Amino acid sequence: MPIIQLIVLAIVQGITEFLPISSSAHLILAPLFVEEWADQGPLIDVAAHVGTLFAVMAYFNRETTMLISGAVDTVTFRSSANKTLFLFIFCASLPVIFLGAVLAITGLIDYLRSPYVIAGASIFFGLLLWHADRGHADRAPSDEELVDGLTGITWRQAMVIGLAQTLSLIPGASRSGVTMTAARYLGWSRPDAARFSMLLAMPTIAAIGMFAGVKMISQGTPLALEAAAIVAALSCLVAFVVIAAFMKFTQSVSFTPFVIYRVVMGMGLFAIAGQLN
């Protein structure tokens, strides 16, 4: 695989993973627009996602420490706010991890890598994000409550967002997009919706990364492992910068620019999908 393709894929993943525009769609589409590039396949896609996992862990280092502490408190049966945070994130991640495993094992996930699917999902879920963002007032807890005690956040809310995350298995739907959409329908503020969405990415990407890592080590060549390492490292650096910018963006601007981008991209894909297949 050309080094320039690895660099482009890493940059694309770093930019799009935590924005509500679907990173998986962009990773699938990238090689379709350059004749010399073959589809990199799902394992390189996962390597790019793992890179962004390290980025979100580094940016939200306080919350990451709390999650680790909460995991320890859970297995030692101690009550704490950290345990509550961990259980919310862990349990809300189970539906997408389970369904994703089923799709991967059965091979059904490969049938979703179609420009038509991406185009339709991009437009539909983009408009759904617009409706949630424009039509629901902020009624979320403060940043301190979200991080320290989750005051005001219920199991029902956490699981609603977790179930919504399963829709992200459709390329073009966007994991961050559907989780932020669900959070906005629940009345959460944009910064809180974005933060919870990014924290929710941790166990999901970690689980997928472990599955792909075992597969790559058992089946991959040294060159494939080197390519995966390059993509992961670069996507991590790019994602860290994007997360910092996006968190500031959500404090004063709506999600409408991302919706417009998704609709335009979807319409463009429908127009040229026949040539890409």
N, C-alpha and C positions, 0 to 999 in steps of 0.2 A: 504494500500500500504506500503511495507516495507520501513523503513527509509533509508536503503542503496540504494534503487532504487531512492528515491527522491534526495539523495546526488549525485548519478551518473548522473541523468538527469540534475541537476543544473550545474554540472561541464561541462558536454557535451555542454549544451546550452551556458554557459559562454565562452567556448573556441571557439565554432563554429559560433556564431551569426554574428560576424563582419569579419570573415575570409571568403573568396570566396569558401566555400566548402559545404554550405547548412546545417544550423542548424536543420531545420525541418526534413530533411532526417535522420540525426543522432538520433533525438528524436524518430522518428517512428521506426527506426531499433533497438534501444537499447533493448526494451523488447523482440524482436524477437530472440535474442541470449541467453536469459536466460529463461528457461522453466517455472520457478517459477514466473516470472513477467508477469502480464497482461498488455495489452496496457494501458498506463496512460490516453489516450484520449486527445482531443484537448484543454480542459480547463487547464490541468496541463501544456501542451505545452505553452499556452498563458501566464500563470503565470511565466514561465521561461523567456519568451520574455519580460515581463514587468520588470523583474529584470534587464535585460540588458538595458532596456530603461533608468532606473535610472543611470546605469553605464555610458552610453554615455552622458547623461545630466551633470553628475558630471565631466567627463573628459573634455568635451567641454563646460565648465561652462560659458566662455565668450560668445560663440556663442549662448548658451541657453538664456543668459540674453538679447542678441540682438534680438533673436526670440520673446521673451516675449514683449520686447519694440516695436518690429515691429508689433506685433499683436495689441498692444494698438494704435500705430500710424495709423494702418489700419482702426480700428473702429472709430477713431476720425478724419479721413480724413487728416492726416498730412503726408507730403512727407519727406522721410528720407531713408538713406541707409539700416537701420534696417527694414523698411517696405518692401523694395525691396527683402531683404533676406527672410523675412517671406513669402511674396507672391510667390517667386520662390519655396520654400520648400512646402508650403501649396498646391499650384496648381499642382505641380509635383506629389503630393501624392494622389490626388483625383482619378485617374484611378484605382490604385490598391485597394484603400479603397472601391470604388464602386463595382468593380468586385469581390473582396473578400467577400463583404456582400452578393452579389447574390449567390455565391457558398456556403456560410455558410447557408443562409436561405433555399436554395433548397436542401441542403444535398449533392450536387454534390462533395463537397470537400472531402468527405469520400472515394469516388471512386478513388481518386488520391493517397491514402496511400498504394501503392503497391510496393513491391521490384523491380518489372520490370520497373515501371515508374521511380522510384528513380535511378535505374541503368542507364537507357537510358538518362535521363536528366543530370545526373552527368557527363557522358562522353561527350554528345553533347555540353552542355553549357561550360564544362571545355575546350574543344578544341576551342570553340568560344572565350573564354577568352584568350587563348594562341595566337590565330590569331590576336586579337585586341592588345594585349600587345606587341607582337613581331613586328608587321607590321606597327605601327603608332608612329611617333615621337611626342615628347612632345611639345605642343604649347599652354599650359595653362597659365593663369595669375598667378602671384605670390601669396603666402599665404596671404599677406597683402591685395591684391586686392580681393581675394576670400572672405575673412572675412569682410573687411571694406566697399568695394564698389561694388563688383561683376563686376568690370570693365572687359570687354571682354567676359562675359558670357551673352548669349542671352536667350530670352524666348524659342526660338526653341530648344536650347541645353538642357535647364532645362526640357522641356516637352518630349523630346526624351528620356532622362534618366528616367523620370517619367513613360512613356509608357513602357519602357523596364522592369521596376520594376514589371509590372503585370505578367510577365513570372515567377516571383518568387513564384507564387501561385502553380506552379508545384513542388512538393517535389523533391529535388535533383538539381533543377535549381540554387538555392541560390540567395537570395535577394541582398546581397552584391556583389555576383559574376556577376549578370546580369547588375546591375547598374554601376559597375566598368568597365565591358566590354563596355557598351555604352559610358561611359566617355572616355575610351581609344580610341575608334573609332573616337570620336570627337577631339582627340588630347590632352586630358588633361594629366597632369603628374600623376604618381601613387599616390603621397601623396594627391594631390587635388581630384583625383577620389575617394580615400578612405575616405577623409574627407566629401565630398559632400554626398557620399553613407551613411555614418553614420548619418549625419544630416537629411538625407531623411528618416531614420528609425524612427525618433521621432514621427511624426504625425501618421504614419502607425501603429506602435506598440501601441501608445496611443489609437487610435481608436479601435483596436482589443481588447486591454485590458479593455476598458470601456464596450464594448459589452459583453465580457466574464465575467467581474466583476458583471454586473447586473444579468447575468444568474446564476452565482455561488451563489450569495446572495439569489436569489429567489428559487433555486433548490438544492443547495449544503448543505451538512451537516457540522457541526462544524469541524469534522475531515478533510473533504475535503478542507475547508478554511484554516485550520492549515497546511495541506500539501502544499497548494499553496503558503502560506506565507514563508515556509521553502525554497521551490524551488526558489522563487523570490529573497529572501535575499542572498542566496548562489550564485546564478547565477550572481547577481549584483557584488559581490566581485570578482569573477573569471573574468568576462567580463572587469572590469576596468583594471586589470593587462594586459589582452590580448590586449586591445585597445592600451595601452601605448607601448607595445612591437611591435605591428603591424605597428603603425605609424612610428616608427623608422626603421622597416624592409623595408617599401616601399621607403625609401629615397635612398637605395643602392642596393636592390635586386628585380628581376623581379617576376612575379606571377607564373613562371614555376613550382616551387615546389608544389604549390597548384593544378596546372593542373595535374601533374603526380599523385598526391594523388587521385584526383577525377577519373582519368581514371582507375587506379588500383582498387579503391573501386568499380567502376561501373562494371568492368569485373568480379571481385570477386562476386558481387551480382548476376550477370547474371548466374554465375556458380552454385550458391546455392539457387537461388530464389525459385525453386520448393520445396525445403525442408522447406523454411520459411513460405510459404503460408498455 
